[in-house]
Amino acid sequence: MDAFYASVEQRDNPDYRGKPIVVGGSPEGRGGVVATASYEARKFGVRSAMPSKTALQLCPELIFVYPRFAAYKEVSKGIREIFRRHTDLIEPLSLDEAYLDVTTDKLGIGSAIAIARQIKQAIKDELNLTASAGVSVNKFIAKIASGMQKPDGLTFIAPTQVEAFMEQLPVDDFFGVGKVTAIKMHKMGLHTGAHLKQLAEEELTRHFGKVGRFYYSVVRGIDNRKVEPYRETKSLGAEDTFAHDLTTIEEMNAALAKIAQVVYDRLQKSQLKGRTLTLKIKYHDFKQITRNKSWLCPINDLPTIIAASLQLLATTDTTNKKIRLLGITLSNFGEAAPKARKGYNPEQLELW
């Protein structure tokens, strides 16, 4: 979807149409971070994950809109219903993005490009929103293609074009290559897929670890990952970026209790229990740390989640610290571990 949260807000509120808006953050205080920026705001350089203060400096006329996640989820359900008319192989990545395998064409249209056009038109007609699609032979290429002609775009990379397409693609545009990895690649003289292609698989693995094998394959247009309609949930959590930095332990504890309640509610809804709890802390200078606690038997009760979160926070130095974000995540789902390793303490804190 194109600027999904912001587009929904502009659709539902005529006063926002044609104006630079962002969903999330606040013009007051430090204000948190931008969740989504409208295309009018992006013309000023405003982007997702940008601090609100920076966004406001770039665009003084910026309108901040409080997120309405219930509304976004409802729209997302409508989008999925449109998808299901064409295929049952749908792998959601988020509320506004998904992979579709249309090898089995439920409507007998016979063309992936025609299916993409029909889906885009249905979203426009029924939901009054625009989407961009990428069509190709595998997930990696389709993902990159989907962002090439936004908004309201449709990009097709034919099988015969895949390898040449990957050779000319800047490494910065490789899906999954973050800023740190891109900088490392540039220092090695790797600026495009063609440069990556010159390195042997062993060399890529030596420099980038296991993901080096993936780079070796995708730069040759190879990605055999299937579209997984029922992807197993690996983790579940919640976090909050605060309008004003937290400076006292009382504020931090109260904030963690609220976040724990959200995590608990989501665990109950999903009927999941986890054996590992992770506390995420981001300070005012954007330095980020995590602390973990693991159990032999899975948990999902609110008192334990709160107590463990507060215990993990207590292992950190909170003196004279300003915290801008806190998060709690449960992972390692399933039944009790089959066999505890020698010397294992189920209440042991695993910290890094």
C-alpha positions as CSV (number, residue, x, y, z in Angstrom):
1,M,0.0,0.0,0.0
2,D,1.1,3.6,-0.6
3,A,1.8,5.6,2.6
4,F,-0.8,3.4,4.2
5,Y,-1.6,5.0,7.5
6,A,-1.4,8.6,6.1
7,S,-3.5,7.6,3.0
8,V,-6.3,6.2,5.2
9,E,-6.3,9.4,7.3
10,Q,-6.5,11.6,4.1
11,R,-9.2,9.4,2.8
12,D,-11.3,9.7,5.9
13,N,-10.6,13.4,6.7
14,P,-11.0,15.8,3.7
15,D,-9.1,18.5,5.6
16,Y,-5.9,16.4,5.3
17,R,-6.1,15.9,1.6
18,G,-3.4,17.5,-0.4
19,K,-1.6,18.5,2.8
20,P,1.7,17.3,4.4
21,I,0.7,15.0,7.2
22,V,2.4,12.4,9.3
23,V,0.8,9.7,11.5
24,G,2.5,9.3,14.9
25,G,4.8,11.6,16.8
26,S,3.8,15.0,18.1
27,P,4.7,18.6,17.4
28,E,5.0,19.2,21.2
29,G,8.1,18.4,23.2
30,R,10.4,15.8,21.6
31,G,7.4,14.2,20.2
32,G,8.5,10.7,19.3
33,V,8.9,9.5,15.8
34,V,7.0,9.5,12.5
35,A,5.2,6.2,11.7
36,T,4.1,7.2,8.2
37,A,4.4,10.4,6.1
38,S,2.1,11.4,3.3
39,Y,3.6,11.9,-0.1
40,E,3.1,15.7,0.3
41,A,5.3,15.5,3.4
42,R,7.9,13.3,1.7
43,K,8.5,16.1,-0.8
44,F,10.1,18.0,2.1
45,G,12.3,15.0,3.1
46,V,10.1,13.7,5.9
47,R,10.4,10.0,6.3
48,S,9.2,7.1,8.5
49,A,11.2,6.6,11.8
50,M,12.3,10.3,11.6
51,P,12.1,12.2,15.0
52,S,9.1,14.5,15.0
53,K,11.3,17.5,15.8
54,T,13.4,16.9,12.7
55,A,10.2,16.4,10.6
56,L,8.8,19.7,11.8
57,Q,12.0,21.5,11.0
58,L,11.9,20.2,7.5
59,C,8.2,21.1,7.1
60,P,6.8,23.7,9.5
61,E,3.3,23.2,8.1
62,L,3.3,19.5,8.9
63,I,0.1,18.1,10.4
64,F,0.5,15.4,13.1
65,V,-2.3,12.8,13.3
66,Y,-2.7,10.4,16.1
67,P,-2.8,6.8,14.8
68,R,-6.1,4.8,14.6
69,F,-4.9,1.2,14.4
70,A,-8.4,-0.2,14.6
71,A,-9.2,1.6,11.4
72,Y,-6.0,0.5,9.7
73,K,-6.7,-3.1,10.7
74,E,-10.2,-2.9,9.3
75,V,-8.9,-1.6,6.0
76,S,-6.3,-4.3,5.9
77,K,-9.0,-7.0,6.3
78,G,-10.7,-5.5,3.2
79,I,-7.4,-5.7,1.2
80,R,-6.9,-9.3,2.2
81,E,-10.5,-10.1,1.0
82,I,-9.6,-8.7,-2.4
83,F,-6.4,-10.8,-2.4
84,R,-8.4,-14.0,-1.6
85,R,-10.5,-13.6,-4.7
86,H,-7.4,-14.4,-6.7
87,T,-5.3,-16.8,-4.6
88,D,-5.2,-18.6,-1.2
89,L,-1.3,-18.3,-1.1
90,I,-1.0,-15.0,0.8
91,E,1.9,-14.2,3.1
92,P,1.3,-11.0,5.1
93,L,4.3,-9.0,6.0
94,S,2.4,-6.3,7.9
95,L,-1.0,-4.6,7.7
96,D,-0.2,-3.0,4.4
97,E,2.1,-5.5,2.6
98,A,2.0,-9.1,1.5
99,Y,3.4,-11.6,-0.9
100,L,0.9,-13.4,-3.3
101,D,1.7,-16.6,-5.2
102,V,-0.7,-16.5,-8.2
103,T,0.6,-19.7,-9.9
104,T,-2.8,-21.1,-9.1
105,D,-5.1,-18.5,-10.5
106,K,-8.6,-18.8,-8.9
107,L,-10.3,-16.6,-11.5
108,G,-8.5,-18.1,-14.5
109,I,-7.2,-14.7,-15.6
110,G,-4.0,-16.3,-16.9
111,S,-1.6,-13.4,-16.4
112,A,0.2,-12.2,-13.2
113,I,0.3,-8.7,-14.6
114,A,-3.4,-8.7,-15.3
115,I,-4.1,-10.0,-11.8
116,A,-2.0,-7.3,-10.2
117,R,-3.9,-4.6,-12.3
118,Q,-7.2,-6.1,-11.1
119,I,-6.2,-6.1,-7.5
120,K,-4.9,-2.5,-7.7
121,Q,-8.2,-1.4,-9.4
122,A,-10.3,-3.2,-6.8
123,I,-8.5,-1.6,-3.9
124,K,-9.0,1.8,-5.6
125,D,-12.7,1.2,-6.4
126,E,-13.7,-0.4,-3.1
127,L,-11.4,1.2,-0.6
128,N,-10.5,4.5,-2.3
129,L,-6.8,3.8,-1.7
130,T,-3.8,3.1,-4.0
131,A,-1.4,0.2,-4.0
132,S,1.8,-0.5,-5.8
133,A,2.7,-4.0,-7.1
134,G,5.8,-5.8,-8.1
135,V,5.5,-8.9,-10.4
136,S,8.3,-11.3,-11.0
137,V,9.5,-14.9,-10.6
138,N,10.4,-14.9,-6.9
139,K,9.8,-13.0,-3.6
140,F,13.0,-11.0,-3.6
141,I,12.6,-9.5,-7.1
142,A,8.9,-8.9,-6.6
143,K,9.6,-7.1,-3.3
144,I,12.1,-4.7,-4.9
145,A,9.9,-4.2,-8.0
146,S,6.9,-3.2,-5.8
147,G,8.7,0.0,-4.6
148,M,10.1,1.1,-7.9
149,Q,7.2,3.2,-9.2
150,K,5.3,4.3,-6.1
151,P,2.7,5.6,-5.7
152,D,0.1,3.6,-7.7
153,G,2.8,1.7,-9.6
154,L,3.1,-1.6,-11.3
155,T,6.6,-3.0,-12.2
156,F,7.2,-6.3,-14.0
157,I,10.6,-7.9,-14.1
158,A,10.5,-10.7,-16.7
159,P,12.5,-13.9,-16.2
160,T,14.9,-12.9,-18.9
161,Q,15.5,-9.5,-17.3
162,V,16.1,-10.7,-13.7
163,E,19.9,-11.2,-13.8
164,A,20.6,-7.9,-15.6
165,F,18.2,-6.2,-13.3
166,M,20.1,-7.5,-10.2
167,E,23.5,-6.5,-11.7
168,Q,22.6,-2.9,-12.1
169,L,20.7,-2.6,-8.8
170,P,22.6,-0.5,-6.1
171,V,23.4,-2.6,-3.0
172,D,21.6,0.1,-0.9
173,D,18.3,-1.0,-2.7
174,F,18.8,-4.7,-1.8
175,F,15.9,-5.7,0.4
176,G,17.4,-6.5,3.8
177,V,20.6,-4.6,3.4
178,G,20.6,-1.9,6.1
179,K,22.7,1.2,6.4
180,V,25.6,-0.5,8.3
181,T,25.9,-3.3,5.8
182,A,25.6,-0.9,2.9
183,I,28.5,1.2,4.3
184,K,30.6,-1.9,4.7
185,M,29.9,-2.9,1.2
186,H,30.8,0.5,-0.2
187,K,34.1,0.4,1.7
188,M,34.8,-2.9,0.0
189,G,34.1,-1.3,-3.4
190,L,30.8,-3.1,-3.7
191,H,28.2,-0.6,-5.1
192,T,26.0,-2.7,-7.3
193,G,24.8,-6.3,-7.8
194,A,27.4,-6.7,-10.5
195,H,30.2,-6.0,-7.9
196,L,28.7,-8.5,-5.5
197,K,28.5,-11.0,-8.3
198,Q,32.3,-11.0,-8.6
199,L,32.7,-12.4,-5.1
200,A,32.7,-16.2,-4.4
201,E,30.1,-17.5,-2.0
202,E,32.9,-18.3,0.5
203,E,34.1,-14.7,0.4
204,L,30.6,-13.3,0.9
205,T,30.1,-15.6,3.8
206,R,33.4,-14.6,5.4
207,H,32.5,-10.9,5.2
208,F,28.8,-11.1,6.0
209,G,28.1,-14.3,7.7
210,K,25.3,-16.7,6.8
211,V,23.4,-13.9,4.9
212,G,26.4,-13.9,2.5
213,R,25.0,-17.1,1.0
214,F,21.7,-15.4,0.4
215,Y,23.4,-12.4,-1.3
216,Y,25.3,-14.9,-3.6
217,S,22.0,-16.4,-4.7
218,V,19.8,-13.4,-5.1
219,V,22.3,-11.4,-7.1
220,R,22.0,-14.2,-9.6
221,G,18.2,-13.9,-9.5
222,I,17.8,-17.1,-7.3
223,D,15.3,-17.0,-4.4
224,N,13.6,-20.3,-3.8
225,R,11.6,-19.2,-0.7
226,K,8.0,-20.1,-0.9
227,V,5.1,-17.9,-0.1
228,E,4.1,-19.0,3.4
229,P,0.4,-18.4,4.1
230,Y,0.6,-19.5,7.7
231,R,3.9,-18.3,8.9
232,E,4.7,-19.3,12.4
233,T,4.8,-16.4,14.9
234,K,8.4,-16.1,16.1
235,S,7.8,-13.3,18.6
236,L,5.1,-11.0,20.0
237,G,5.6,-7.7,21.8
238,A,4.9,-4.0,22.1
239,E,6.9,-0.9,22.6
240,D,6.3,2.8,23.3
241,T,8.2,5.9,22.2
242,F,7.5,8.6,24.8
243,A,6.6,12.2,24.1
244,H,9.0,13.2,26.9
245,D,12.1,11.3,28.1
246,L,11.6,9.2,31.2
247,T,14.0,10.2,33.9
248,T,12.8,8.5,37.1
249,I,12.5,4.8,38.0
250,E,8.9,5.4,38.9
251,E,8.1,6.7,35.4
252,M,9.9,3.8,33.8
253,N,8.2,1.1,36.0
254,A,4.8,2.6,35.3
255,A,5.5,2.7,31.5
256,L,6.6,-0.9,31.6
257,A,3.5,-2.0,33.4
258,K,1.4,-0.4,30.6
259,I,3.4,-2.0,27.9
260,A,3.2,-5.4,29.7
261,Q,-0.6,-5.1,29.7
262,V,-0.6,-4.7,25.9
263,V,1.8,-7.7,25.5
264,Y,-0.4,-9.8,27.8
265,D,-3.5,-8.9,25.8
266,R,-1.8,-9.9,22.6
267,L,-0.6,-13.2,24.0
268,Q,-4.1,-14.1,25.2
269,K,-5.6,-13.2,21.8
270,S,-3.0,-15.4,20.0
271,Q,-3.1,-18.1,22.7
272,L,0.7,-18.1,22.9
273,K,3.2,-18.6,25.7
274,G,6.9,-17.8,25.5
275,R,10.0,-18.9,27.3
276,T,12.1,-15.8,26.6
277,L,11.3,-12.2,27.5
278,T,13.3,-9.4,26.0
279,L,13.4,-5.9,27.4
280,K,14.4,-3.2,24.8
281,I,15.6,0.2,26.0
282,K,16.5,3.2,23.8
283,Y,18.1,6.2,25.4
284,H,17.7,9.9,24.4
285,D,20.9,9.7,22.4
286,F,19.4,6.7,20.4
287,K,21.8,4.2,22.0
288,Q,19.9,0.9,22.3
289,I,20.3,-2.1,24.6
290,T,18.4,-5.3,25.2
291,R,18.2,-7.6,28.3
292,N,16.8,-11.1,28.2
293,K,15.3,-13.5,30.8
294,S,14.5,-17.2,30.0
295,W,12.4,-19.8,31.7
296,L,12.3,-23.6,31.3
297,C,8.5,-23.5,31.1
298,P,6.6,-21.0,28.9
299,I,4.8,-18.1,30.5
300,N,2.0,-15.7,29.5
301,D,0.6,-14.3,32.8
302,L,0.7,-10.6,33.4
303,P,2.3,-10.6,36.9
304,T,5.3,-12.6,35.6
305,I,5.7,-10.4,32.5
306,I,5.7,-7.2,34.7
307,A,8.0,-8.7,37.4
308,A,10.5,-9.9,34.8
309,S,10.5,-6.6,32.9
310,L,11.1,-4.6,36.1
311,Q,13.8,-7.1,37.1
312,L,15.6,-6.7,33.8
313,L,15.3,-2.9,34.0
314,A,16.9,-3.1,37.5
315,T,20.0,-4.8,36.0
316,T,20.6,-1.6,33.9
317,D,22.0,1.7,35.1
318,T,19.1,4.0,35.4
319,T,20.9,6.7,37.3
320,N,20.9,10.0,35.4
321,K,19.5,8.2,32.3
322,K,16.9,9.6,29.9
323,I,14.8,6.9,28.2
324,R,12.9,7.6,25.0
325,L,11.6,4.1,24.3
326,L,10.8,0.9,26.1
327,G,9.7,-2.4,24.7
328,I,8.8,-5.9,25.8
329,T,8.8,-9.0,23.6
330,L,8.0,-12.6,24.3
331,S,9.6,-15.3,22.0
332,N,10.7,-18.9,22.0
333,F,7.1,-20.1,21.9
334,G,5.9,-23.7,22.5
335,E,5.9,-26.2,25.3
336,A,8.5,-26.7,28.0
337,A,12.1,-27.2,26.8
338,P,12.5,-31.0,26.2
339,K,15.7,-31.2,28.3
340,A,17.5,-28.6,30.3
341,R,21.2,-28.4,29.6
342,K,23.6,-29.2,32.3
343,G,23.8,-26.5,34.9
344,Y,20.8,-24.7,33.4
345,N,19.0,-22.4,35.8
346,P,15.4,-21.6,34.5
347,E,15.5,-18.3,36.4
348,Q,18.9,-17.3,35.1
349,L,19.2,-13.9,33.4
350,E,20.7,-14.1,30.0
351,L,22.1,-10.6,29.4
352,W,24.0,-8.8,26.6
